[in-house]
Amino acid sequence: MTRIFSGIKPTGHMTLGNYLGALRQWAEKDQHRADSLFCVVDLHALTVDHDPARLRRLSRQGATLLLAAGLDPEVCSVFLQSHVDEHARLSYVMECVASDGEMRRMIQYKEKSVRAQASGQSVRLSLLTYPALMAADILIYGADEVPVGEDQAQHVELTRDLAERFNHRYGHTFVVPRAVLPTVAARVMDLQDPTAKMGKSHAATAGIIYLLDEPDVMAKKIRRAVTDSRADVTYEPEERPGVANLLEILSACTGKEPAALADGYEGSGALKADVAEAVVELLRPLQARHSELCADPGYVDGVLREGAARARAIARPTVDAAYRAIGLLPPA
Ligand code: TYM
């Protein structure tokens, strides 16, 4: 059976980008078609400036939102990365397979290190080695497929390279995984700056729809979305990124093609009103389920405990095999 692994970083409140680009596929399709593991990758959240109390809150909220989005612990595993030691154990080995140059070429490293330096923060070494941990996340489970938004495709490509290199040098150990991107909304853009990805760690929040925003806050952010000086509605992603982003969000909510949707509008005001309504309706059940789950923290804890136990059982033999293959003697 196909195995799927994917993860989400608790570095900020989850966004519509996370939902449309990843979570929704996991809940609606992936968990039902494969043996799936979904992880709140809390160790990754330590790669940038962080506050321990906030990280604890966001990790719990992240796990709760995965369940609220529809992940069913009866059919898939949901857990926290730091509860499964094998992630860190294999990450070090991946650092010994990857090169410094490969890590420095990663777009996210370049962008985030520039941002950290611009705000006067030092760049954590773990930000550079991040893709080694991400490769370990995927390889320890022998995942065939990794459903992610477009921004993570480069990291999954690197994971493939590292798996192939390890297998070639030390003998076949890892499944070589592939990224699976959504057909629409693979890259939801910021409503205030439609040339930038809608990202949960961005400081300016007016262009970001958070999954737990109040409905009227979401609607206001969408009504104020930056478009352009033209009054009509056409789908031209290169020339008109703001309008295209709204059409793509509506397309993801309705299942209709963005270009066909554009034909139905004379002006962007009506488009924005429909996008606002569609997004609010799309997220309503998730928000209701989130409130219910918050009232039952013991349930979420139980799901995470069982998810981690199952994850460990899969990961352990793979990491042990990788340690042996690379020349580390097993304990007597
Ligand atoms: P993260 O936490 O940034 O995002 C989680 C998922 O949401 C997708 N996503 C988006 N999709 C469309 N439009 C957007 N604006 C948008 N923003 C985020 C991401 O592509 C991702 O699928 N490095 C990963 C976490 C990770 C991981 C892994 C993923 C760590 N180890 C192993 C898969 C497998 C990350 O930072 O995702």
Boltz pocket constraint, residues with backbone or C-beta under 6 A from the ligand:
constraints:
  - pocket:
      binder: B
      contacts: [[A, 5], [A, 6], [A, 7], [A, 8], [A, 9], [A, 10], [A, 17], [A, 18], [A, 19], [A, 20], [A, 21], [A, 22], [A, 23], [A, 41], [A, 44], [A, 133], [A, 134], [A, 137], [A, 138], [A, 146], [A, 147], [A, 148], [A, 149], [A, 150], [A, 151], [A, 152], [A, 155], [A, 185], [A, 186], [A, 187], [A, 188], [A, 189], [A, 197], [A, 198], [A, 199], [A, 200]]
      max_distance: 6.0
